[in-house]
Amino acid sequence: MIHQIGRKLRQQIHYFSGELCNGMGSVASRFVEEAVFGLSSSGSVRLTEIGRALEEKIPLHATHKRLSRNLADESLEDNLGSNVLKLGSKHINENTLLIVDPSDVRKKYAKKMQYLADVRDGSEDIIGKGYWLCEVVGCEVGSNEITPLAQELWSQDAPDFKSDNDQILSLIKRVRQSTGGRGIIVYDRGSDRRRLLVPWTQDNTCRYLVRQRGDRHLLYKRKARSCLALASSCKTPYAAKIIKEKEGEEKTFIIEFGFLPVRLPECPQRPLWLVVVKGIGQKPLMILSTEPMRRNRKVLWWAVEAYLTRWRVEDTIRFIKQSYDFEDIRVLTYNRLKNMATLVLAAS
């Protein structure tokens, strides 16, 4: 039974890799097909496990050596990443959510991996050694299904590193270029940085729903006020019951929501809307959006549901990442690390 499933999976990946490896050479194409099958079959990013899943009639160390050599291909990340994005972009419509999911890859015991840098481990809330990882997936409002689009790994100690903001801006710019500007950026906490918001707001074709921490200032009736003060005073005439699932447990909330027309002090020419949701936490949930709001429950609920969709697919994104146990990666060079992140994207 297992061998039958393996053959079917290998066959499907063979057809899929035809599009996935478009424009790549025969050696690179074969490697991608083998790596995607090995990742999917073994559920591991370790080259030994990928090689073992291939079941070749040669010594395992020879398979491992070939995989490691091919993984060092300097053009792999760009070529494969572009093809994955091109395939995924076909599923992106005007109002598809482009959910940005930043995370970290912490390597507790690694000493020799290239360009190890300080990262904040989100699960344990401590500083450790590792790399930053950022993924963009497409998802329709209210849906659980995601379309992986792009994923990039970087180190703050790498020679070509400028800043985290530059990495995120570059990644999202690449996604938007591939989708022809279709889609709406959805970003959770940490995205209210001016280095991100200002260029997105200056671009009139860029649409977004970005969560606010509350300590930034916005213009309301031509006066600068803190986002939290505006949210606290915002009228919330509409109500709804929502159920949030986290780690297998469901929790019910009665929420109230409303909005205020605001502007960014650095870009006063573009109208924005602050969507305010009360009842989930001690502080209101504050979402800055380019999408026009008005006193209409259906219009406003769309914005609330669009943001809540990000929460809905969090477990899906986390499950995909855990399925390949990325933090168990053992390759030592930075280039191989970045290529493996792209291969995991292709496998997912």
PASEVEX-861942 format. One record per residue (C-alpha): residue number from 1; chain; x, y, z. Coordinates in Angstrom, 2 decimals, padded with zeros to 5 digits. Layout:
<sites>
@k: NUM&c: A&px: X&py: Y&pz: Z
...
</sites>
This chain:
<sites>
@k: 1&c: A&px: 000.00&py: 000.00&pz: 000.00
@k: 2&c: A&px: 002.77&py: 002.43&pz: 000.95
@k: 3&c: A&px: 004.65&py: 001.68&pz: -002.29
@k: 4&c: A&px: 001.45&py: 002.22&pz: -004.32
@k: 5&c: A&px: 000.91&py: 005.61&pz: -002.68
@k: 6&c: A&px: 004.58&py: 006.46&pz: -003.25
@k: 7&c: A&px: 004.33&py: 005.65&pz: -006.96
@k: 8&c: A&px: 001.20&py: 007.75&pz: -007.37
@k: 9&c: A&px: 002.80&py: 010.66&pz: -005.51
@k: 10&c: A&px: 005.95&py: 010.38&pz: -007.66
@k: 11&c: A&px: 003.81&py: 010.36&pz: -010.80
@k: 12&c: A&px: 001.85&py: 013.46&pz: -009.74
@k: 13&c: A&px: 005.04&py: 015.30&pz: -008.82
@k: 14&c: A&px: 006.55&py: 014.35&pz: -012.19
@k: 15&c: A&px: 003.65&py: 016.05&pz: -014.02
@k: 16&c: A&px: 003.74&py: 019.02&pz: -011.66
@k: 17&c: A&px: 007.50&py: 019.48&pz: -012.00
@k: 18&c: A&px: 007.11&py: 019.90&pz: -015.75
@k: 19&c: A&px: 005.62&py: 023.36&pz: -015.08
@k: 20&c: A&px: 007.62&py: 023.88&pz: -011.92
@k: 21&c: A&px: 010.97&py: 023.49&pz: -013.71
@k: 22&c: A&px: 010.10&py: 025.41&pz: -016.87
@k: 23&c: A&px: 013.27&py: 026.96&pz: -018.29
@k: 24&c: A&px: 015.58&py: 025.03&pz: -015.97
@k: 25&c: A&px: 018.14&py: 022.48&pz: -017.21
@k: 26&c: A&px: 017.66&py: 018.72&pz: -017.10
@k: 27&c: A&px: 019.97&py: 018.26&pz: -014.08
@k: 28&c: A&px: 018.22&py: 020.97&pz: -012.05
@k: 29&c: A&px: 014.79&py: 019.68&pz: -013.11
@k: 30&c: A&px: 015.62&py: 016.15&pz: -012.01
@k: 31&c: A&px: 016.92&py: 017.42&pz: -008.67
@k: 32&c: A&px: 013.81&py: 019.52&pz: -008.02
@k: 33&c: A&px: 011.54&py: 016.57&pz: -008.79
@k: 34&c: A&px: 013.54&py: 014.31&pz: -006.49
@k: 35&c: A&px: 013.72&py: 016.89&pz: -003.71
@k: 36&c: A&px: 009.99&py: 017.69&pz: -003.80
@k: 37&c: A&px: 009.16&py: 013.97&pz: -003.75
@k: 38&c: A&px: 011.65&py: 013.33&pz: -000.93
@k: 39&c: A&px: 010.31&py: 016.24&pz: 001.13
@k: 40&c: A&px: 006.69&py: 015.16&pz: 000.61
@k: 41&c: A&px: 007.40&py: 011.49&pz: 001.27
@k: 42&c: A&px: 009.72&py: 011.78&pz: 004.28
@k: 43&c: A&px: 008.34&py: 014.96&pz: 005.86
@k: 44&c: A&px: 011.91&py: 016.05&pz: 006.52
@k: 45&c: A&px: 014.35&py: 018.65&pz: 005.18
@k: 46&c: A&px: 017.34&py: 016.48&pz: 006.10
@k: 47&c: A&px: 019.12&py: 015.37&pz: 002.94
@k: 48&c: A&px: 019.68&py: 011.89&pz: 004.40
@k: 49&c: A&px: 015.92&py: 011.38&pz: 004.84
@k: 50&c: A&px: 015.16&py: 012.82&pz: 001.40
@k: 51&c: A&px: 017.76&py: 010.47&pz: -000.10
@k: 52&c: A&px: 016.37&py: 007.50&pz: 001.81
@k: 53&c: A&px: 012.86&py: 008.24&pz: 000.44
@k: 54&c: A&px: 014.20&py: 008.02&pz: -003.13
@k: 55&c: A&px: 015.12&py: 004.35&pz: -002.56
@k: 56&c: A&px: 017.92&py: 004.38&pz: -005.14
@k: 57&c: A&px: 019.95&py: 001.24&pz: -005.86
@k: 58&c: A&px: 023.18&py: 002.97&pz: -004.92
@k: 59&c: A&px: 024.78&py: 003.69&pz: -001.50
@k: 60&c: A&px: 022.87&py: 006.32&pz: 000.49
@k: 61&c: A&px: 025.98&py: 008.47&pz: 000.94
@k: 62&c: A&px: 026.28&py: 008.75&pz: -002.87
@k: 63&c: A&px: 022.67&py: 009.95&pz: -003.13
@k: 64&c: A&px: 023.29&py: 012.38&pz: -000.26
@k: 65&c: A&px: 026.41&py: 013.73&pz: -001.97
@k: 66&c: A&px: 024.52&py: 014.34&pz: -005.25
@k: 67&c: A&px: 021.62&py: 016.07&pz: -003.47
@k: 68&c: A&px: 024.01&py: 018.30&pz: -001.52
@k: 69&c: A&px: 025.91&py: 019.25&pz: -004.71
@k: 70&c: A&px: 022.69&py: 020.14&pz: -006.57
@k: 71&c: A&px: 021.33&py: 022.05&pz: -003.58
@k: 72&c: A&px: 024.28&py: 024.45&pz: -003.89
@k: 73&c: A&px: 023.07&py: 025.70&pz: -007.32
@k: 74&c: A&px: 023.17&py: 029.51&pz: -007.05
@k: 75&c: A&px: 020.39&py: 029.99&pz: -009.60
@k: 76&c: A&px: 017.95&py: 027.55&pz: -007.98
@k: 77&c: A&px: 016.23&py: 029.95&pz: -005.58
@k: 78&c: A&px: 015.49&py: 032.58&pz: -008.26
@k: 79&c: A&px: 014.42&py: 030.15&pz: -011.00
@k: 80&c: A&px: 012.33&py: 027.83&pz: -008.86
@k: 81&c: A&px: 010.87&py: 030.64&pz: -006.77
@k: 82&c: A&px: 009.79&py: 032.51&pz: -009.93
@k: 83&c: A&px: 008.08&py: 029.41&pz: -011.34
@k: 84&c: A&px: 006.24&py: 028.66&pz: -008.08
@k: 85&c: A&px: 005.07&py: 032.27&pz: -007.93
@k: 86&c: A&px: 003.99&py: 032.21&pz: -011.59
@k: 87&c: A&px: 001.91&py: 029.06&pz: -010.99
@k: 88&c: A&px: 000.37&py: 030.42&pz: -007.79
@k: 89&c: A&px: -000.43&py: 033.83&pz: -009.31
@k: 90&c: A&px: -002.95&py: 032.19&pz: -011.66
@k: 91&c: A&px: -005.18&py: 031.64&pz: -008.61
@k: 92&c: A&px: -005.02&py: 035.25&pz: -007.39
@k: 93&c: A&px: -008.06&py: 037.46&pz: -008.07
@k: 94&c: A&px: -008.65&py: 041.17&pz: -007.45
@k: 95&c: A&px: -009.83&py: 040.64&pz: -003.86
@k: 96&c: A&px: -007.71&py: 037.61&pz: -002.92
@k: 97&c: A&px: -005.92&py: 038.16&pz: 000.38
@k: 98&c: A&px: -002.11&py: 038.13&pz: 000.20
@k: 99&c: A&px: -001.37&py: 036.98&pz: 003.73
@k: 100&c: A&px: 002.15&py: 037.81&pz: 004.91
@k: 101&c: A&px: 003.47&py: 035.39&pz: 007.53
@k: 102&c: A&px: 006.87&py: 036.28&pz: 009.06
@k: 103&c: A&px: 008.49&py: 033.69&pz: 011.33
@k: 104&c: A&px: 011.86&py: 032.45&pz: 012.49
@k: 105&c: A&px: 013.96&py: 029.32&pz: 012.11
@k: 106&c: A&px: 015.77&py: 028.88&pz: 015.40
@k: 107&c: A&px: 018.85&py: 026.66&pz: 015.56
@k: 108&c: A&px: 019.46&py: 026.07&pz: 019.28
@k: 109&c: A&px: 022.58&py: 023.96&pz: 019.00
@k: 110&c: A&px: 024.05&py: 024.99&pz: 015.64
@k: 111&c: A&px: 027.56&py: 026.45&pz: 015.68
@k: 112&c: A&px: 028.91&py: 026.10&pz: 012.13
@k: 113&c: A&px: 025.90&py: 027.14&pz: 010.00
@k: 114&c: A&px: 026.77&py: 030.14&pz: 007.88
@k: 115&c: A&px: 025.62&py: 033.61&pz: 008.97
@k: 116&c: A&px: 023.74&py: 032.50&pz: 012.11
@k: 117&c: A&px: 022.18&py: 035.65&pz: 013.57
@k: 118&c: A&px: 020.03&py: 036.71&pz: 016.52
@k: 119&c: A&px: 016.31&py: 036.00&pz: 016.08
@k: 120&c: A&px: 013.38&py: 036.25&pz: 018.45
@k: 121&c: A&px: 011.79&py: 032.86&pz: 018.96
@k: 122&c: A&px: 008.05&py: 033.64&pz: 018.80
@k: 123&c: A&px: 006.99&py: 030.44&pz: 020.56
@k: 124&c: A&px: 009.32&py: 030.89&pz: 023.56
@k: 125&c: A&px: 009.68&py: 034.70&pz: 023.36
@k: 126&c: A&px: 013.46&py: 034.60&pz: 023.74
@k: 127&c: A&px: 016.42&py: 035.65&pz: 021.63
@k: 128&c: A&px: 018.31&py: 032.77&pz: 020.03
@k: 129&c: A&px: 020.44&py: 031.98&pz: 016.99
@k: 130&c: A&px: 018.83&py: 031.27&pz: 013.64
@k: 131&c: A&px: 017.33&py: 032.88&pz: 010.54
@k: 132&c: A&px: 014.29&py: 034.89&pz: 009.56
@k: 133&c: A&px: 011.67&py: 033.38&pz: 007.26
@k: 134&c: A&px: 008.81&py: 035.16&pz: 005.52
@k: 135&c: A&px: 006.06&py: 033.57&pz: 003.45
@k: 136&c: A&px: 003.23&py: 035.01&pz: 001.37
@k: 137&c: A&px: 000.14&py: 032.89&pz: 000.66
@k: 138&c: A&px: -003.07&py: 033.66&pz: -001.21
@k: 139&c: A&px: -006.47&py: 033.00&pz: 000.38
@k: 140&c: A&px: -010.05&py: 034.00&pz: -000.38
@k: 141&c: A&px: -012.07&py: 035.77&pz: 002.32
@k: 142&c: A&px: -013.72&py: 033.23&pz: 004.62
@k: 143&c: A&px: -011.82&py: 030.27&pz: 003.13
@k: 144&c: A&px: -009.42&py: 027.77&pz: 004.73
@k: 145&c: A&px: -007.58&py: 026.92&pz: 001.51
@k: 146&c: A&px: -004.28&py: 028.64&pz: 000.79
@k: 147&c: A&px: -002.08&py: 029.05&pz: -002.27
@k: 148&c: A&px: 001.62&py: 029.30&pz: -001.35
@k: 149&c: A&px: 003.19&py: 032.07&pz: -003.44
@k: 150&c: A&px: 006.61&py: 033.01&pz: -002.15
@k: 151&c: A&px: 008.95&py: 032.24&pz: 000.72
@k: 152&c: A&px: 012.32&py: 033.68&pz: 001.56
@k: 153&c: A&px: 014.92&py: 033.00&pz: 004.23
@k: 154&c: A&px: 017.50&py: 035.58&pz: 005.27
@k: 155&c: A&px: 020.13&py: 036.37&pz: 007.86
@k: 156&c: A&px: 020.90&py: 039.78&pz: 009.33
@k: 157&c: A&px: 024.59&py: 038.87&pz: 009.21
@k: 158&c: A&px: 024.67&py: 038.03&pz: 005.48
@k: 159&c: A&px: 026.81&py: 040.38&pz: 003.33
@k: 160&c: A&px: 023.88&py: 041.37&pz: 001.08
@k: 161&c: A&px: 021.49&py: 042.09&pz: 003.97
@k: 162&c: A&px: 020.21&py: 045.67&pz: 004.26
@k: 163&c: A&px: 017.25&py: 045.49&pz: 006.64
@k: 164&c: A&px: 014.25&py: 043.33&pz: 007.49
@k: 165&c: A&px: 012.01&py: 046.02&pz: 006.01
@k: 166&c: A&px: 013.86&py: 045.87&pz: 002.68
@k: 167&c: A&px: 013.52&py: 042.08&pz: 002.61
@k: 168&c: A&px: 009.76&py: 042.25&pz: 003.23
@k: 169&c: A&px: 009.21&py: 045.09&pz: 000.75
@k: 170&c: A&px: 011.20&py: 043.25&pz: -001.92
@k: 171&c: A&px: 009.30&py: 039.99&pz: -001.34
@k: 172&c: A&px: 005.87&py: 041.61&pz: -001.53
@k: 173&c: A&px: 006.88&py: 043.72&pz: -004.54
@k: 174&c: A&px: 007.85&py: 040.51&pz: -006.35
@k: 175&c: A&px: 004.49&py: 038.94&pz: -005.50
@k: 176&c: A&px: 002.51&py: 041.98&pz: -006.65
@k: 177&c: A&px: 004.45&py: 042.19&pz: -009.92
@k: 178&c: A&px: 003.69&py: 038.53&pz: -010.62
@k: 179&c: A&px: -000.03&py: 038.93&pz: -009.83
@k: 180&c: A&px: -000.31&py: 042.09&pz: -011.92
@k: 181&c: A&px: -001.21&py: 044.12&pz: -008.82
@k: 182&c: A&px: -004.13&py: 041.84&pz: -007.92
@k: 183&c: A&px: -004.75&py: 040.98&pz: -004.29
@k: 184&c: A&px: -004.89&py: 042.75&pz: -000.92
@k: 185&c: A&px: -001.95&py: 042.63&pz: 001.50
@k: 186&c: A&px: -002.94&py: 041.34&pz: 004.96
@k: 187&c: A&px: -000.32&py: 041.72&pz: 007.67
@k: 188&c: A&px: -000.54&py: 041.19&pz: 011.42
@k: 189&c: A&px: 001.39&py: 042.91&pz: 014.23
@k: 190&c: A&px: 004.68&py: 044.57&pz: 013.32
@k: 191&c: A&px: 003.46&py: 045.76&pz: 009.95
@k: 192&c: A&px: 002.55&py: 049.25&pz: 011.10
@k: 193&c: A&px: 006.15&py: 050.35&pz: 010.61
@k: 194&c: A&px: 006.39&py: 053.51&pz: 008.52
@k: 195&c: A&px: 009.09&py: 051.90&pz: 006.33
@k: 196&c: A&px: 006.39&py: 049.51&pz: 005.11
@k: 197&c: A&px: 003.24&py: 051.60&pz: 005.31
@k: 198&c: A&px: 004.52&py: 054.74&pz: 003.58
@k: 199&c: A&px: 005.61&py: 053.10&pz: 000.26
@k: 200&c: A&px: 002.45&py: 050.97&pz: 000.19
@k: 201&c: A&px: 000.28&py: 054.03&pz: 000.81
@k: 202&c: A&px: 002.12&py: 056.15&pz: -001.76
@k: 203&c: A&px: 001.37&py: 053.50&pz: -004.39
@k: 204&c: A&px: -002.30&py: 054.08&pz: -005.25
@k: 205&c: A&px: -002.58&py: 050.59&pz: -006.77
@k: 206&c: A&px: -001.51&py: 048.92&pz: -003.52
@k: 207&c: A&px: -004.33&py: 047.70&pz: -001.27
@k: 208&c: A&px: -003.88&py: 046.51&pz: 002.29
@k: 209&c: A&px: -005.36&py: 045.55&pz: 005.66
@k: 210&c: A&px: -002.68&py: 046.12&pz: 008.29
@k: 211&c: A&px: -003.06&py: 045.62&pz: 012.03
@k: 212&c: A&px: -002.01&py: 048.54&pz: 014.22
@k: 213&c: A&px: -000.34&py: 048.35&pz: 017.62
@k: 214&c: A&px: -001.99&py: 051.58&pz: 018.74
@k: 215&c: A&px: 001.03&py: 053.78&pz: 019.52
@k: 216&c: A&px: 001.36&py: 055.27&pz: 016.02
@k: 217&c: A&px: -000.36&py: 058.54&pz: 015.08
@k: 218&c: A&px: -002.98&py: 058.99&pz: 012.36
@k: 219&c: A&px: -004.71&py: 062.10&pz: 011.02
@k: 220&c: A&px: -008.38&py: 062.39&pz: 011.95
@k: 221&c: A&px: -010.20&py: 065.59&pz: 011.01
@k: 222&c: A&px: -006.76&py: 067.03&pz: 010.13
@k: 223&c: A&px: -005.40&py: 066.48&pz: 013.65
@k: 224&c: A&px: -002.79&py: 063.89&pz: 014.63
@k: 225&c: A&px: -004.02&py: 061.48&pz: 017.29
@k: 226&c: A&px: -002.77&py: 058.15&pz: 018.56
@k: 227&c: A&px: -004.37&py: 055.16&pz: 016.91
@k: 228&c: A&px: -005.41&py: 053.70&pz: 020.28
@k: 229&c: A&px: -007.13&py: 056.95&pz: 021.34
@k: 230&c: A&px: -009.06&py: 057.01&pz: 018.07
@k: 231&c: A&px: -010.07&py: 053.35&pz: 018.42
@k: 232&c: A&px: -011.18&py: 053.81&pz: 022.03
@k: 233&c: A&px: -013.50&py: 056.67&pz: 021.06
@k: 234&c: A&px: -014.76&py: 055.01&pz: 017.87
@k: 235&c: A&px: -018.46&py: 054.14&pz: 017.79
@k: 236&c: A&px: -019.10&py: 050.43&pz: 017.11
@k: 237&c: A&px: -022.77&py: 050.12&pz: 016.10
@k: 238&c: A&px: -022.55&py: 046.58&pz: 014.68
@k: 239&c: A&px: -022.16&py: 043.29&pz: 016.56
@k: 240&c: A&px: -021.43&py: 039.64&pz: 015.72
@k: 241&c: A&px: -020.48&py: 036.37&pz: 017.39
@k: 242&c: A&px: -017.24&py: 034.76&pz: 016.30
@k: 243&c: A&px: -015.48&py: 031.54&pz: 017.28
@k: 244&c: A&px: -011.70&py: 031.53&pz: 017.39
@k: 245&c: A&px: -009.91&py: 028.18&pz: 017.40
@k: 246&c: A&px: -006.43&py: 027.95&pz: 018.83
@k: 247&c: A&px: -004.48&py: 024.76&pz: 019.50
@k: 248&c: A&px: -007.63&py: 022.67&pz: 019.18
@k: 249&c: A&px: -009.72&py: 024.74&pz: 021.58
@k: 250&c: A&px: -012.64&py: 026.95&pz: 020.56
@k: 251&c: A&px: -013.38&py: 030.27&pz: 022.20
@k: 252&c: A&px: -016.49&py: 032.38&pz: 021.54
@k: 253&c: A&px: -016.41&py: 036.18&pz: 021.39
@k: 254&c: A&px: -019.18&py: 038.75&pz: 021.02
@k: 255&c: A&px: -017.55&py: 041.54&pz: 019.05
@k: 256&c: A&px: -018.63&py: 045.07&pz: 018.16
@k: 257&c: A&px: -017.18&py: 046.91&pz: 015.20
@k: 258&c: A&px: -017.12&py: 050.29&pz: 013.47
@k: 259&c: A&px: -014.74&py: 052.56&pz: 011.56
@k: 260&c: A&px: -013.24&py: 056.03&pz: 011.25
@k: 261&c: A&px: -011.93&py: 057.82&pz: 008.12
@k: 262&c: A&px: -008.24&py: 058.61&pz: 008.69
@k: 263&c: A&px: -005.05&py: 059.44&pz: 006.83
@k: 264&c: A&px: -001.36&py: 058.71&pz: 007.27
@k: 265&c: A&px: 000.55&py: 061.86&pz: 008.34
@k: 266&c: A&px: 003.28&py: 061.08&pz: 005.78
@k: 267&c: A&px: 000.73&py: 060.55&pz: 002.96
@k: 268&c: A&px: -002.20&py: 062.90&pz: 003.69
@k: 269&c: A&px: -003.34&py: 062.82&pz: 000.07
@k: 270&c: A&px: -004.66&py: 059.24&pz: 000.25
@k: 271&c: A&px: -007.82&py: 058.47&pz: 002.27
@k: 272&c: A&px: -007.64&py: 055.47&pz: 004.60
@k: 273&c: A&px: -010.03&py: 053.81&pz: 007.02
@k: 274&c: A&px: -009.43&py: 052.56&pz: 010.55
@k: 275&c: A&px: -011.61&py: 049.51&pz: 011.23
@k: 276&c: A&px: -012.10&py: 048.99&pz: 014.97
@k: 277&c: A&px: -013.17&py: 045.69&pz: 016.55
@k: 278&c: A&px: -013.94&py: 045.55&pz: 020.28
@k: 279&c: A&px: -014.51&py: 042.48&pz: 022.41
@k: 280&c: A&px: -011.59&py: 040.20&pz: 021.51
@k: 281&c: A&px: -008.96&py: 041.52&pz: 023.91
@k: 282&c: A&px: -008.46&py: 044.28&pz: 026.44
@k: 283&c: A&px: -007.45&py: 046.66&pz: 023.67
@k: 284&c: A&px: -009.50&py: 047.12&pz: 020.50
@k: 285&c: A&px: -008.34&py: 045.32&pz: 017.37
@k: 286&c: A&px: -007.24&py: 048.12&pz: 015.01
@k: 287&c: A&px: -006.97&py: 047.52&pz: 011.26
@k: 288&c: A&px: -005.76&py: 050.25&pz: 008.92
@k: 289&c: A&px: -007.12&py: 049.73&pz: 005.41
@k: 290&c: A&px: -007.10&py: 051.24&pz: 001.95
@k: 291&c: A&px: -010.54&py: 049.68&pz: 001.30
@k: 292&c: A&px: -013.34&py: 052.31&pz: 001.41
@k: 293&c: A&px: -015.70&py: 051.83&pz: 004.35
@k: 294&c: A&px: -019.17&py: 053.25&pz: 004.88
@k: 295&c: A&px: -022.04&py: 052.85&pz: 007.32
@k: 296&c: A&px: -023.11&py: 049.54&pz: 005.94
@k: 297&c: A&px: -022.87&py: 046.33&pz: 007.94
@k: 298&c: A&px: -022.07&py: 044.16&pz: 004.90
@k: 299&c: A&px: -019.21&py: 046.41&pz: 003.75
@k: 300&c: A&px: -017.72&py: 046.67&pz: 007.22
@k: 301&c: A&px: -018.13&py: 042.99&pz: 008.01
@k: 302&c: A&px: -016.19&py: 042.13&pz: 004.83
@k: 303&c: A&px: -013.16&py: 043.99&pz: 006.22
@k: 304&c: A&px: -013.49&py: 042.29&pz: 009.63
@k: 305&c: A&px: -013.90&py: 038.85&pz: 008.06
@k: 306&c: A&px: -010.96&py: 039.47&pz: 005.70
@k: 307&c: A&px: -008.70&py: 040.08&pz: 008.66
@k: 308&c: A&px: -010.14&py: 037.18&pz: 010.66
@k: 309&c: A&px: -009.37&py: 034.92&pz: 007.69
@k: 310&c: A&px: -005.70&py: 035.43&pz: 008.49
@k: 311&c: A&px: -006.31&py: 033.90&pz: 011.91
@k: 312&c: A&px: -008.28&py: 031.07&pz: 010.32
@k: 313&c: A&px: -005.40&py: 029.95&pz: 008.09
@k: 314&c: A&px: -002.67&py: 030.39&pz: 010.74
@k: 315&c: A&px: -002.98&py: 026.74&pz: 011.76
@k: 316&c: A&px: -002.82&py: 025.65&pz: 008.11
@k: 317&c: A&px: 000.40&py: 027.62&pz: 007.54
@k: 318&c: A&px: 001.86&py: 026.32&pz: 010.80
@k: 319&c: A&px: 000.91&py: 022.73&pz: 009.92
@k: 320&c: A&px: 002.64&py: 022.98&pz: 006.53
@k: 321&c: A&px: 005.82&py: 024.30&pz: 008.14
@k: 322&c: A&px: 005.78&py: 021.61&pz: 010.83
@k: 323&c: A&px: 005.13&py: 018.92&pz: 008.21
@k: 324&c: A&px: 008.65&py: 019.40&pz: 006.86
@k: 325&c: A&px: 010.28&py: 020.09&pz: 010.26
@k: 326&c: A&px: 012.25&py: 023.00&pz: 008.80
@k: 327&c: A&px: 014.02&py: 023.77&pz: 012.08
@k: 328&c: A&px: 015.72&py: 020.35&pz: 011.81
@k: 329&c: A&px: 017.61&py: 021.45&pz: 008.69
@k: 330&c: A&px: 021.29&py: 020.43&pz: 008.79
@k: 331&c: A&px: 022.91&py: 022.05&pz: 005.71
@k: 332&c: A&px: 025.71&py: 024.44&pz: 006.62
@k: 333&c: A&px: 025.92&py: 026.99&pz: 003.79
@k: 334&c: A&px: 023.64&py: 029.99&pz: 003.44
@k: 335&c: A&px: 022.91&py: 029.33&pz: -000.22
@k: 336&c: A&px: 021.75&py: 025.78&pz: 000.50
@k: 337&c: A&px: 019.53&py: 027.06&pz: 003.34
@k: 338&c: A&px: 017.83&py: 029.57&pz: 001.04
@k: 339&c: A&px: 017.38&py: 026.96&pz: -001.68
@k: 340&c: A&px: 015.83&py: 024.50&pz: 000.77
@k: 341&c: A&px: 013.32&py: 027.15&pz: 001.88
@k: 342&c: A&px: 012.25&py: 027.51&pz: -001.76
@k: 343&c: A&px: 012.00&py: 023.73&pz: -002.21
@k: 344&c: A&px: 009.73&py: 023.53&pz: 000.87
@k: 345&c: A&px: 007.57&py: 026.22&pz: -000.73
@k: 346&c: A&px: 007.35&py: 024.13&pz: -003.92
@k: 347&c: A&px: 006.52&py: 020.97&pz: -001.96
@k: 348&c: A&px: 003.79&py: 022.74&pz: 000.02
</sites>
